[in-house]
Amino acid sequence: MTGARKALLLSGLIASLMTSLAARAQDITSTVSEFNSDTCAQVAKQDGEFAGGWLCSKDQPVPVYFAEIDRHQMTAFGADAVHHCAARQTINGFNYADTGIEWRMQGGKAFAALQLWSVWWDGGQMAEAKPFIVITKIEAGNSCRVATVSAALPDAMTQARDIADHRSQAFNCFRDVPSWLDGEGERKDQSTWNTPCAQTTP
């Protein structure tokens, strides 16, 4: 190999390395938003127990889809989120989602959403609902749940952000099962519907 060819190869390797290091060096940041259902467009009609679905784009880093069926709500994130896995995922217990969202951002793009949910189980009342933080992965053409963390844990938000930052991007929506962290162990009646995600969309 000639000296010129070696120099060219070395230059290419250095450029590739610098690009890789720059990508890794991008800081993870957060931004917070809140969606208002009055400004959302209905994209799925009511059908029996299904109350309908709405897409909220105003003042959001990523469009927010939310829907409800029989006192169970779902949220997904993306322009075509009505077809995402997260649009069919919810907790077995009755629940509703808060309208505030913390977005985990890198390189100017949201890769995860943290959202507070209130959950109560059969035999209980809405007034007895317990708070949980749901971590949702956002990727091109899909979003899905990665974990649910009890907000009652002393380090709940720290755990939720750590999961979002270090687990969500490697999480496989079609193979992996979301974690449930409440300090009491996982029960079957607390599990997330539709996990892992179905391979096809409706």
N, C-alpha and C positions, 0 to 999 in steps of 0.2 A: 504494500500500500504506500502510495506516494505521500510526501510530507503535506502537500496541499490537500489531499483527500483526507488525511488524518485530521488536519486542522478544521476542515469542513465538517467532519463527523463530530469532532469535539465541540464545535460551535453549536451544532444542532442539539447535542445532548445537554449542553449548558442551558440553551434556550428552553428546552423541554423541562428541565429541572426547575428553572426560575418560574416558569408558568405554573408548575405544580405547587411550588412553595407559595406563590402568590395566592393561589386558590385556597390553600390550607390556611393562609394567614387572614383570610376574610373573617372579620369578627361577626359573631352571632349577636343580633340585637333584637329588641322587642318593640312592638308598637301595639297600641290598644285602640279598639274601635267598638262601636255599639250600633247594632242595626235596629231600625224602626220598621215594624211590620206595615205601618201605614204607607211606607214608601216602596214596598216590595211588590213585584209583579207576580201574579198567580200563574204558575206554569204546570200545575197538576190539579185536575178537578176533583171535587169531593166525590167519593164513591163508597157508599155504605159507611163502615166505621172509619174509613180513611177521610180525614177532614180536609185534605188538600195539601198542596205544596207551593211554596213561594220562593222566589229568587230575589235577594237583596244585594244590589250592586253599589248603591250610593255610599260614598265615603269608606269603602272597604278595599283593602289591598288585594283581596280575592273575593269574587262574588260568593255570597252565603245563601245556601239553600236550606230551608227548614220545612218540616212536614210533621203531621201528627196522625196517629191511628190509635183509637181506644186508650187515651190518656198515656200514650207513649210517643215521645217526640224524637225526631231525627234531624241531624244537621250534617251537611256536606259542603265542600268548598271547591268552587271552580265554575267556569262558565256553563259547563254541561253537567253540573253536579247532580241533577235529577237522576242521572244514570250511574252515578258513582256508588261504590260499595257502601260508603258511609250513609248514603241516603236510605239504606235499608237496615242500618245498624242502630240498635238502642238497647237499653238495659231492661232485663225482664221485669223488674219492679216498675210500678207506675212512676212517671217522671216528667219533668219539664226543664227546658234549658234556659239559662240566663241569656240576655241579649248582648252582654259584654263579652268580648273575645280578646285574648292576648295572642298576638301573632309572633312566632319565632321566625326571624328573618336572617338571610345570609345572601350576600351579593345582590341585595335589592329585591329578593324574592322570598315569599313566605313558604316555608317547608313544613310547618306544623302550626296547629291552632290549639290553644288551651281555653276551655270553656267550663264554667261552673254549672252543675246540674243539681237538681233536687230530686231525691228518690224516696219513695215509700212503697212498702210491700203489701200484699193481700192481707186484709184485716186491719191495716193501718189507715190513718187519715192524712190528708195533705199537710195538715198542721204538724204532723210528726215526721215530715220529710227530712232526710239527712243530706248534707251537701257533699258533692263529689266533684273532682276536677277530671274532665275527659280530655285526653290528648289524642288529637287526630293528625295523621300524616297527610300531607298534601304533595301530590306528584302530578306529572303531566297526564291529564286525562283521567285522574282518579283521586280519591281520598278515602281513608279508612281509619278505623280506631286502632290505636296502639296500646293504650292503657287507660285505666280508671283508678284514681287515687282519692281516698277519703280526705276531704278537706279538714277533718277533725284531727288528723295526724299533725304533730307539732312542726314538722318540716314538709308539709304537704306541697307547697308551691315550689320549694327547692327540688323535691323529688320529681314533680311534674315537669319542671324545666329541664332537669337532667335527663329524663326519659326522652323528652322532645329533642334535645340537642344531640344525644349520644346513641339513641336507639331508633328513632323514627325513620331516619333516612335509609337504614339497612333493613327495616321491617318489610317483610313481604306480605302484601295484603291477601294474596291468594294461598299462602302456606302457613303463616304465623297466626297464633291465637293471642288476642289482647290480654294483657295482665290486669289483675284486679288486686289493688293494694289497700287494705283497710285495717291492717294490724290484727285481724281476727281470722285470717285464712279465707280461702275462696269457697263459696257455696254455689251449687249448681243453679239455684234460683236467682243468683246475682249475675250470671254470665251474660255476655253480649250476644244479641241475635245476629244471625248470619255471619258467623266466624268459623274458619277463615272465609273470605269472600267467595261468592260463587264465581265461576270462571266466565259467565256470560252476564250481560246486562239486560234489563227488561226492554 
